[in-house]
Amino acid sequence: MSAGKFAIGGDPSSEHSRYRLLLEITDMVARANSLPDAFKELAPPVLDLTGGELLSLSLHDPRRDCMLNRYWKKNQESGEFETSPVDKAVTGWAWEHQEPIAIPDTEREQRFPGCVPVWLNHGVRSYTALPMSTPTSRFGALGLGKSAPDQVLEREDVEFLSRVALIGALALEKEKAHRAFEEQQSLVAISRKLSSSLELEKVLSAILSSLRGIARYDRTVLALLDEEGKNVHLYGDALEWEPFVNHGRAIPLEQSLSARAIQTRDVVFLTASDLQDMNEPLAIAMNEVGVRSVCSVPLLAGDQVWGALNPSSMKENAFGPSEVEYLEQVANQIAVALRNAHAYREIAQLKDRLAQEKRYLEYEIRSANRSEDIVGNSPSLKRVLDYAAIVADTDSTVLITGETGTGKELIARVIHSMSRRKDRNFIKLNCAAIPTGLLESELFGHEKGAFTGAVSQKLGRLELADKGTLLLDEVGDIPLELQPKLLRVLQDQEFERLGGTKTIRVDVRLIAATNRDLVRAVEEKEFRSDLFYRLHVFPLHLPALRERREDIPLLVRHFVEKCAARLHKRIEVIPEEAVQAMARWKWPGNIRELENFIERSVILSEGTRLSAPLGELREEISRQPSDSDVTLRDKEREHIIEILRQTRGALSGPSGAAARLGLKRTTLQYKMQRLGISRMDYLH
């Protein structure tokens, strides 16, 4: 395609007018806020001088590879033409080929059929387009239309309009350089703010502060995608939109302004009609206050999208190529800051978790191989260990009952060490040793600010025990108000931290231990029945030391060796008198009391012979109940066994053992556990 020819000639007397007008145009462009504002002033004199009907300004948008068109008419009418692809527009041809082009008669024009209706609609029958460029940059094209056909511009008019186009191009180049300088300063300032902290809350504050510095836009809303990718949280400083953006309000991603930008990971432009069509409160509010264009820029860092930046303007088509390029740079900085802040938070959480695990592991090391402390050959102890070995290979919940000091924690550790989870954490929580107000935080963890003193996020024991085993010692002391939350964990293996909304899933094997009569606690409404049945999957009852007296000599020797080694003493002789005295003592504190007594004996021993303070035992024995009271437990055990033999092991029913004994079936089962009664005792 070749450019049209221009007529040569003209009135030399108008040359002075052209130069004077060029000086005025130069002054207009220098004073105006923007080139379109300058064209509003210069269009009337230019059209008067050239006899034109319409003056147009077309700027190339490299992002969409199209021409953005504005026009001014002799009758003061102005507006915008529809955006045109470069290869479909006359101004696109002039911009691309960097040559003037003339259309003598628009009605007969066949090369640009899309332009013909626009020209005729505005009364243009002949049209000329000239490139608007500098030696280093190509910005667009200047067009002039006349109302009569075959009104090709004179050479002097072409030269005049070429100079006008050059003045405009130089103004755009200056504006571009000035904007680039301002943007560079702004990016440096934003970068400095965003790099001032790695804490997410402070980074977010810095981002919002930076957004207020983007002065060329009316309002900017930040949309942050949540971790699950289903919702966005809105932030900004728009007072008229306060109910929607100021507090990180969450809305479904699909309904948000940023949905397409986040999903496509590309810049999306929204017009007033787009906002009007959306049924989202923020979009409705924007439309009501007169927003006419929104540019939604995705926050991309690496291969992850963090949300979107949404500047808005009261002007239509407010976001040109240079604006979008700048916003993408701002968005990139914000995305990197968010990624770094999240990484910092994850590292801080991991560091906190590792610190907690280190404390637990140190405790584990001190408690390692404690299974060797389970000493004894009594049938009741062997039965417990056999059952522990059977249940260890499953993930079933175990409820260990027994008096204080019988070794419930040791049995729990044995079960863990024989299970598939033995290489993961064994976490213990003593429910009786922690104040009620802190127990929930210890179990489930808490978020920063969940309560006074919660200065940072804390992982609960449940999270620390993930893929491992959690021992809830003294589970009978859990407050009633906390029991439903524990029940949910047992049912669904999920919970929320205190003060949090995110559901956390865990894979935890639970072992509970108590010295309380939970059956009675349920009957007295001190313990939830549904929680009891969830815990009562595989009950294990540890016999009291007085019920396995045959193990006392073995335990005495074991604890003497252990304590002597720790206290750097050498004990070679244990008097038989001492062993017999200890075998007769009832040990209300069970194994823990025996170990403490042995340690005290080793401390008092001056040579290689154990000097046990047997006087303590004799004094205590003298204060004990009579033999008839001592054997009451044994008599109860024998009576229950006899009834079970008579009913052939049947517990329920009108003729079952529970009915005969006048007990509830659950109460009878608990008594059997407490007394160490197994099927072997009554079915043989």
C-alpha positions in Angstrom: 0.0 0.0 0.0 1.3 3.4 -0.8 0.5 6.7 0.7 -1.8 9.1 -1.0 -0.5 12.2 -2.9 -0.8 15.7 -1.5 -1.5 18.8 -3.5 1.2 21.3 -3.9 0.6 25.0 -3.6 -1.2 27.3 -1.1 -1.4 30.9 0.0 2.1 32.1 1.1 0.4 34.8 3.2 -0.9 32.1 5.6 2.7 30.9 6.4 3.0 33.5 9.1 -0.2 32.3 10.6 1.0 28.8 10.6 4.3 29.7 12.4 2.5 31.8 15.0 0.0 29.0 15.6 2.9 26.5 16.0 4.3 28.7 18.7 1.0 28.8 20.4 0.6 25.1 20.1 4.0 24.6 21.6 3.0 26.8 24.5 -0.4 24.9 24.9 1.3 21.5 25.0 3.9 22.7 27.5 1.2 24.1 29.8 -1.3 21.3 29.5 -1.6 18.4 32.1 -1.8 15.9 29.2 -1.6 15.8 25.5 -5.4 15.2 25.1 -6.0 18.3 27.3 -3.7 20.3 24.9 -5.5 19.0 21.8 -8.8 20.3 23.3 -7.4 23.8 23.1 -5.4 23.5 19.8 -8.1 21.7 17.8 -10.2 24.8 16.9 -7.4 26.9 15.5 -5.9 23.9 13.7 -9.2 23.1 12.1 -9.8 26.8 11.2 -6.4 27.0 9.6 -6.6 23.8 7.6 -10.3 23.9 6.8 -10.8 20.7 8.5 -13.9 19.2 10.1 -12.3 16.7 12.6 -8.9 16.3 14.3 -8.0 12.9 15.7 -5.3 11.7 18.0 -4.4 7.9 17.9 -1.9 6.4 20.3 -0.6 2.9 19.9 -1.2 0.4 22.8 1.6 -2.1 22.5 0.0 -4.5 25.1 -3.1 -5.1 22.9 -1.4 -4.0 19.6 -4.2 -1.6 18.8 -4.9 2.1 18.3 -6.6 4.2 21.0 -8.5 7.0 19.3 -9.8 10.4 20.4 -11.3 13.2 18.3 -12.3 16.9 18.4 -14.7 18.5 15.9 -15.2 22.0 14.6 -18.5 22.2 16.3 -16.8 21.6 19.7 -17.9 18.0 19.9 -15.3 15.6 21.2 -15.1 11.9 22.2 -13.5 8.6 21.5 -13.6 6.3 18.5 -13.8 2.6 19.1 -10.4 0.9 19.7 -9.0 -0.3 16.4 -6.5 -3.1 15.5 -3.4 -1.7 14.0 -3.9 -3.4 10.6 -7.5 -2.2 10.4 -7.0 1.5 11.0 -5.7 4.2 8.8 -3.8 5.7 11.7 -2.4 2.2 12.4 -1.0 2.2 8.8 0.6 5.6 9.3 2.1 4.5 12.7 3.4 1.2 11.3 4.9 2.6 8.1 5.9 6.0 9.4 4.5 7.7 6.4 1.5 10.0 5.8 -1.5 8.5 4.1 -4.5 10.2 2.4 -8.0 9.0 1.8 -9.5 11.2 -1.0 -13.1 9.9 -0.7 -14.1 7.9 2.3 -17.2 6.5 0.6 -15.1 4.8 -2.0 -12.4 3.6 0.4 -12.0 -0.2 0.4 -8.7 -0.7 2.2 -10.1 0.2 5.7 -13.7 -0.8 5.6 -14.0 -0.7 9.4 -13.2 3.1 9.4 -15.7 4.1 6.7 -18.9 4.1 8.9 -17.1 6.1 11.6 -15.9 8.7 9.1 -19.3 9.0 7.4 -21.1 9.2 10.8 -19.0 12.3 11.6 -19.4 13.8 8.2 -15.8 13.1 7.0 -15.5 12.6 3.3 -11.7 12.9 3.0 -9.1 12.0 5.6 -5.3 12.3 6.1 -3.2 10.6 8.8 0.4 11.5 9.7 2.8 9.5 12.0 3.4 11.0 15.5 7.0 10.1 16.3 10.4 11.3 17.4 13.8 10.0 16.2 13.7 7.5 19.1 10.0 6.7 19.8 6.9 6.0 17.8 3.7 7.0 19.6 0.8 7.0 17.2 -0.7 9.2 14.5 -2.4 12.5 13.9 -5.5 12.6 11.6 -7.4 15.4 10.0 -10.8 14.9 8.2 -12.7 17.3 5.8 -16.4 17.3 5.0 -15.9 17.3 1.2 -14.4 14.5 -0.9 -11.1 15.0 -2.7 -10.0 17.7 -0.3 -6.4 16.6 -0.1 -4.2 18.7 2.1 -1.9 21.2 0.6 1.8 20.7 1.1 2.0 23.6 3.5 -0.8 22.0 5.6 0.9 18.6 5.6 4.1 20.3 6.8 2.2 22.2 9.4 0.4 19.1 10.7 3.7 17.2 10.7 5.2 19.8 13.0 2.1 19.6 15.2 2.6 15.8 15.3 6.2 16.2 16.2 5.4 18.7 19.0 2.9 16.2 20.3 5.4 13.3 20.1 8.1 15.4 21.8 5.6 16.2 24.6 4.7 12.5 24.9 8.4 11.6 25.1 9.0 14.2 27.8 6.0 13.0 29.7 7.2 9.4 29.3 10.6 10.3 30.6 9.1 12.3 33.5 6.7 9.5 34.3 9.6 6.9 34.2 11.6 9.0 36.6 8.6 9.4 39.0 7.8 5.7 38.7 11.4 4.8 39.4 11.4 6.9 42.5 8.1 5.5 43.5 9.3 1.9 43.0 12.4 2.6 45.0 10.3 4.0 47.8 7.9 1.1 47.7 10.8 -1.4 47.7 12.3 0.4 50.7 9.0 0.2 52.6 8.4 -3.5 51.7 11.8 -4.6 52.6 11.7 -2.9 56.0 10.2 -6.0 57.6 9.5 -9.6 57.0 6.6 -9.9 59.3 3.4 -10.4 57.3 1.3 -7.9 59.3 4.0 -5.2 59.0 4.5 -6.0 55.3 0.7 -5.6 54.7 0.8 -2.2 56.5 3.7 -1.1 54.3 1.8 -2.3 51.1 -1.3 -0.3 52.0 0.9 2.8 52.8 2.6 2.3 49.4 -0.8 2.1 47.6 -1.7 5.5 48.9 1.4 6.8 47.2 0.2 5.8 43.8 -1.5 9.2 43.4 -2.5 9.0 39.8 -5.3 6.6 40.6 -8.4 7.4 42.7 -8.5 4.2 44.8 -6.5 1.0 45.0 -7.8 -2.2 46.5 -5.5 -5.1 47.4 -7.0 -8.6 47.1 -4.9 -11.4 48.8 -5.7 -15.0 47.9 -6.0 -17.4 50.9 -3.9 -20.5 51.3 -6.7 -22.7 50.0 -7.2 -20.6 46.9 -11.0 -20.3 47.4 -11.4 -16.8 48.9 -9.7 -13.4 48.7 -9.2 -10.9 51.5 -9.7 -7.2 50.6 -7.6 -4.4 51.9 -7.4 -0.7 51.1 -8.0 2.9 52.3 -11.2 3.8 50.5 -13.5 5.2 53.2 -16.6 4.9 51.1 -15.8 1.2 50.6 -14.9 0.6 54.3 -17.4 -2.2 54.9 -15.8 -4.1 52.1 -12.1 -3.6 52.2 -10.7 -2.2 55.4 -10.7 -5.2 57.6 -9.5 -8.0 55.2 -13.0 -9.0 54.5 -13.1 -12.4 52.8 -15.3 -13.1 49.7 -15.4 -16.1 47.4 -12.8 -15.8 44.6 -15.4 -16.5 41.9 -17.4 -13.4 43.0 -14.4 -11.0 43.3 -13.2 -8.3 41.0 -9.9 -10.1 40.8 -11.2 -13.5 39.8 -10.1 -13.4 36.1 -6.8 -11.7 36.8 -5.9 -14.4 39.5 -7.2 -17.3 37.4 -5.6 -16.3 34.1 -2.5 -14.7 35.8 -2.9 -11.8 33.3 -3.9 -8.2 33.5 -7.7 -7.7 33.2 -9.4 -4.4 32.5 -12.9 -3.7 33.8 -15.2 -1.0 32.5 -18.2 0.7 34.2 -20.5 -1.8 32.4 -18.5 -4.7 33.7 -18.9 -3.3 37.3 -22.6 -2.9 36.7 -23.0 -6.5 35.6 -21.2 -7.9 38.7 -23.2 -8.9 41.7 -20.3 -8.2 44.2 -20.8 -5.5 46.9 -17.4 -3.8 46.2 -18.2 -3.6 42.4 -21.6 -2.2 43.2 -20.0 0.4 45.5 -17.4 1.3 42.9 -20.1 1.8 40.3 -22.2 4.0 42.6 -19.3 6.4 43.3 -18.5 6.8 39.6 -15.6 4.4 39.0 -15.3 4.0 35.2 -12.3 1.8 34.8 -10.4 -0.8 36.9 -7.1 -2.5 36.1 -6.7 -5.8 37.9 -3.1 -6.8 38.0 -2.1 -10.3 39.4 0.5 -10.6 42.1 2.9 -13.1 40.7 6.1 -14.3 42.4 7.7 -17.4 40.9 5.1 -19.9 39.9 2.6 -18.7 42.5 -0.2 -16.1 42.4 -0.7 -14.3 45.7 -3.7 -12.1 44.7 -4.3 -9.0 42.7 -3.7 -5.2 42.7 -6.9 -3.3 41.7 -6.4 0.4 41.0 -9.5 2.3 39.8 -10.2 5.6 38.1 -13.2 7.8 37.5 -12.0 8.2 33.9 -12.7 5.7 31.1 -9.8 3.8 29.6 -7.5 5.3 32.3 -4.9 2.6 32.1 -2.6 2.8 29.1 0.5 0.8 28.3 2.8 2.8 30.4 0.5 2.7 33.4 0.1 -1.1 33.1 3.8 -1.6 32.9 4.3 0.4 36.1 1.5 -1.4 37.9 3.0 -4.7 36.9 6.3 -3.7 38.5 4.5 -2.6 41.7 2.6 -5.8 41.7 5.8 -7.8 41.3 7.4 -6.0 44.3 4.3 -6.7 46.4 4.2 -10.3 45.4 7.8 -10.8 46.2 7.3 -9.1 49.6 4.3 -11.4 50.3 6.3 -14.5 49.3 9.2 -13.5 51.5 6.9 -12.7 54.4 5.1 -16.0 54.1 8.4 -17.8 53.9 9.6 -15.9 56.9 6.4 -16.9 58.8 6.8 -20.5 57.7 10.4 -20.5 58.9 9.4 -18.9 62.2 6.7 -21.4 62.7 9.1 -24.2 61.8 11.7 -22.8 64.1 9.1 -22.6 66.9 8.0 -26.1 66.1 11.6 -27.4 66.1 12.3 -25.7 69.4 9.2 -27.3 70.9 10.1 -30.7 69.4 13.7 -30.3 70.7 12.3 -29.9 74.2 10.2 -32.9 73.8 13.0 -34.9 72.2 15.3 -34.0 75.1 12.6 -35.4 77.3 12.4 -38.4 75.0 16.1 -39.0 75.3 15.9 -38.8 79.1 13.0 -41.2 79.0 14.4 -43.5 76.2 14.4 -47.2 76.7 12.2 -46.8 79.8 10.5 -50.0 78.7 13.3 -51.8 80.4 12.0 -50.3 83.7 8.9 -52.6 83.4 10.3 -55.3 85.6 8.3 -58.3 86.8 7.1 -61.8 86.1 3.7 -61.8 87.7 0.8 -63.1 85.6 -1.1 -59.8 85.9 1.8 -57.8 84.6 2.4 -60.3 81.8 -1.2 -60.1 80.8 -1.0 -56.3 80.5 2.1 -56.5 78.4 0.5 -59.2 76.1 -2.5 -56.9 75.5 -0.2 -53.9 74.9 1.7 -55.9 72.2 -1.6 -56.8 70.5 -3.0 -53.3 70.4 0.3 -51.7 69.5 0.1 -52.9 65.9 -3.2 -50.9 65.5 -4.1 -47.3 65.6 -6.9 -47.9 68.1 -7.4 -45.6 71.0 -6.1 -47.1 74.3 -7.4 -46.2 77.7 -4.9 -47.1 80.5 -6.3 -47.1 84.0 -4.7 -47.8 87.3 -3.7 -46.2 90.6 -1.1 -43.4 90.7 2.5 -44.7 90.3 1.6 -48.0 88.6 3.5 -47.0 85.3 0.7 -45.9 83.0 3.1 -43.7 81.0 5.6 -46.5 80.7 3.0 -48.8 79.2 2.0 -46.0 76.8 5.6 -45.6 75.7 5.8 -49.4 75.2 2.8 -49.3 73.0 4.3 -46.5 71.0 7.7 -48.1 70.7 6.1 -51.3 69.3 3.8 -49.5 66.9 4.2 -48.4 63.3 4.6 -44.8 64.6 7.7 -45.6 66.7 9.9 -43.3 64.5 7.6 -40.3 65.0 6.9 -38.2 68.1 5.6 -39.4 71.3 4.0 -36.4 72.9 2.7 -36.3 76.5 0.2 -33.8 78.0 -0.6 -34.0 81.7 -4.2 -32.7 81.8 -4.0 -32.3 85.6 -0.8 -30.3 85.7 -1.9 -27.4 83.4 -4.3 -24.7 84.5 -7.8 -25.1 83.0 -7.4 -21.7 81.1 -4.2 -22.9 79.4 -5.2 -26.5 78.7 -7.0 -25.7 75.4 -4.0 -23.7 74.1 -1.6 -26.5 75.1 -3.7 -29.1 73.3 -4.9 -27.2 70.2 -2.3 -24.3 70.0 -3.3 -20.7 69.4 -2.9 -17.9 66.9 -1.2 -14.6 67.7 -3.5 -12.3 69.5 -5.9 -15.1 70.4 -5.8 -13.9 74.1 -3.9 -11.6 76.3 -0.3 -12.7 76.3 -0.5 -14.6 73.0 2.3 -12.6 71.4 3.0 -15.3 68.7 1.5 -18.3 67.1 1.9 -21.5 69.1 1.6 -25.1 67.9 -0.4 -27.4 70.1 0.5 -30.9 71.3 -1.9 -32.3 68.7 0.1 -30.8 65.8 3.4 -31.9 67.4 2.1 -35.4 67.6 1.0 -35.5 64.0 1.9 -39.0 62.5 2.9 -40.0 66.0 1.3 -40.7 69.4 -0.3 -38.4 71.9 -0.6 -39.4 75.6 -3.3 -37.6 77.5 -2.3 -38.3 81.0 -4.9 -37.8 83.7 -7.6 -37.5 81.0 -10.3 -37.6 83.6 -9.3 -34.0 84.7 -10.2 -32.4 81.3 -12.8 -29.8 82.0 -16.3 -30.5 80.7 -16.3 -27.4 78.4 -13.2 -28.7 76.6 -14.4 -32.3 76.2 -16.5 -31.7 73.0 -13.5 -30.3 71.2 -11.4 -33.4 72.1 -14.3 -35.6 71.0 -14.3 -33.9 67.6 -10.6 -34.6 67.2 -11.2 -38.3 68.0 -14.0 -38.4 65.5 -12.7 -36.3 62.6 -8.9 -35.9 63.3 -9.3 -32.2 62.8 -9.5 -29.0 64.8 -8.8 -25.2 64.8 -6.2 -23.4 66.8 -7.5 -21.1 69.6 -8.4 -17.8 67.9 -8.0 -19.3 64.4 -10.4 -20.2 61.6 -8.2 -22.6 59.5 -9.1 -26.3 60.0 -6.0 -28.4 60.7 -6.0 -32.1 59.9 -3.8 -34.5 61.9 -3.1 -38.2 62.0 -2.6 -38.9 65.7 -2.8 -42.1 67.7 -4.3 -41.3 71.1 -3.5 -43.0 74.3 -5.4 -41.8 77.4 -4.5 -42.6 81.0 -6.3 -41.9 84.3 -6.4 -43.0 87.9 -10.0 -41.8 88.2 -13.1 -44.1 88.0 -14.4 -42.7 84.7 -17.6 -44.8 84.9 -18.5 -43.1 88.1 -17.5 -39.7 86.7 -19.9 -40.3 83.8 -22.7 -41.3 86.2 -22.1 -38.2 88.2 -22.1 -36.0 85.0 -18.4 -35.0 85.5 -17.3 -36.7 82.3 -19.1 -36.9 79.0 -20.4 -40.3 78.2 -19.8 -40.0 74.4 -16.2 -39.1 75.1 -15.8 -42.0 77.5 -17.0 -44.4 74.9 -14.6 -42.9 72.3 -11.7 -43.4 74.7 -12.9 -46.8 75.9 -11.9 -48.6 72.7 -9.2 -50.8 74.2 -9.0 -50.6 78.0 -5.9 -51.7 79.8 -5.9 -51.8 83.6 -2.5 -51.8 85.4 -2.5 -53.8 88.7 -1.4 -52.1 91.9 2.0 -53.2 93.2 0.3 -54.9 96.2 -1.5 -57.1 93.6 1.8 -58.3 92.2 4.0 -58.7 95.3 6.0 -61.4 93.7 7.6 -58.7 91.5 8.8 -56.6 94.5 12.1 -58.5 94.9 12.9 -58.0 91.2 12.0 -54.3 91.4 14.1 -53.8 94.5 17.2 -55.1 92.9 16.5 -53.2 89.7 16.0 -49.8 91.5 19.1 -50.4 93.7 21.3 -50.9 90.6 19.8 -47.9 88.9 20.0 -45.5 91.8 23.5 -46.6 92.9 24.8 -46.0 89.4 23.2 -42.5 89.3 24.5 -41.6 92.8 27.9 -43.1 92.1 27.6 -45.7 94.8 28.4 -49.4 94.9 25.7 -51.6 96.6 26.5 -55.3 96.6 24.3 -56.6 99.4 20.5 -56.2 99.8 19.5 -57.7 103.2 16.7 -60.3 102.9 15.0 -58.7 105.9 14.7 -55.5 103.9 13.3 -57.3 100.9 10.7 -59.1 103.0 9.7 -55.9 104.8 9.2 -54.2 101.5 7.2 -57.2 100.1 4.8 -56.9 103.0 4.2 -53.1 102.6 1.1 -52.1 100.6 2.8 -49.3 98.6 -0.2 -46.9 98.2 2.1 -44.9 95.9 3.0 -48.1 94.0 6.1 -48.4 91.9 6.9 -44.6 92.1 6.8 -44.9 95.9 9.0 -48.0 95.9 11.6 -46.3 93.6 11.7 -43.2 95.9 12.1 -45.4 99.0 15.0 -47.3 97.3 16.7 -44.0 96.3 16.4 -42.8 99.9 17.9 -46.2 101.1 20.8 -45.9 98.7 21.5 -42.3 99.8 21.5 -43.5 103.5 23.9 -46.5 102.7 27.5 -45.8 103.7 29.1 -49.0 102.5 28.3 -51.7 100.0 25.3 -52.9 102.1 21.9 -51.4 101.5 20.6 -49.6 104.6 16.9 -49.3 104.1 15.0 -47.2 106.7 12.7 -50.1 107.6 11.4 -48.1 110.6 9.4 -46.0 108.3 7.6 -49.0 106.9 7.0 -50.5 110.4 5.5 -47.2 111.5 3.3 -47.0 108.5 2.3 -50.7 108.8 1.2 -50.1 112.4 -1.1 -47.4 111.2 -2.6 -49.6 108.4 -6.1 -51.1 108.6 -6.6 -54.6 110.0 -6.0 -57.7 107.9 -9.8 -58.0 107.3 -9.8 -54.6 105.6 -6.6 -55.4 103.7 -8.2 -58.5 102.2 -11.5 -56.8 101.4 -10.3 -56.2 97.8 -9.3 -59.8 97.4 -12.7 -60.9 98.7 -14.5 -58.7 96.3 -12.4 -60.0 93.4 -13.1 -63.6 94.4 -16.8 -62.9 94.7 -17.0 -61.4 91.2 -15.0 -64.2 89.7 -17.4 -66.8 91.3 -20.5 -65.0 89.9 -18.8 -64.9 86.5 -18.1 -68.6 86.6 -21.8 -69.2 87.5 -23.0 -67.1 84.5 -20.3 -68.6 82.2 -18.9 -65.1 81.6 -22.3 -63.4 80.6 -22.3 -59.8 81.9 -25.7 -58.6 80.6 -29.2 -59.9 80.7 -31.6 -60.7 83.5 -29.4 -63.6 84.6 -26.1 -62.0 83.8 -23.4 -61.3 86.3 -24.2 -57.5 86.5 -27.8 -58.2 87.4 -26.8 -60.8 90.1 -24.3 -58.3 91.6 -26.8 -55.4 91.5 -24.5 -53.4 89.3 -24.6 -51.7 85.9 -22.8 -53.6 83.2 -20.3 -50.7 82.7 -19.7 -50.5 86.4 -19.0 -54.2 86.5 -16.6 -53.9 83.6 -14.7 -51.2 85.3 -14.4 -53.2 88.5 -13.1 -56.1 86.5 -10.4 -53.9 85.0 -9.5 -52.4 88.3 -9.3 -55.8 90.0 -7.4 -57.3 87.1 -10.1 -60.0 86.3 -9.6 -61.6 82.9 -11.4 -64.3 81.0 -8.8 -66.7 82.1 -9.9 -66.2 85.7 -13.4 -67.4 85.2 -13.5 -69.4 82.0 -11.4 -72.6 82.3 
